[in-house]
Amino acid sequence: MSKSKYRFIKVRCASCKHEQITFEGSTTKVKCPMCENTIAEPKGGKAEIKARIIEVLN
């Protein structure tokens, strides 16, 4: 079984401070469910995280 090089992370939205869990290797744009602010954008590999990373989950 191969291990993924990406992890799940807990982030905090810069606009409304809502916290959510997202995937570092997301292939789609991730938006905050509360204010629609962009949290992460795919960049061909590791996603560009546009929110504050609070915790890295295993």
PyMOL commands that set and color helices and strands:
alter all, ss='L'
color gray80, all
select strands_A, chain A and resi 8-12+19-23+30-31+38-41+48-49+52-57
alter strands_A, ss='S'
color yellow, strands_A
deselect
rebuild
show_as cartoon
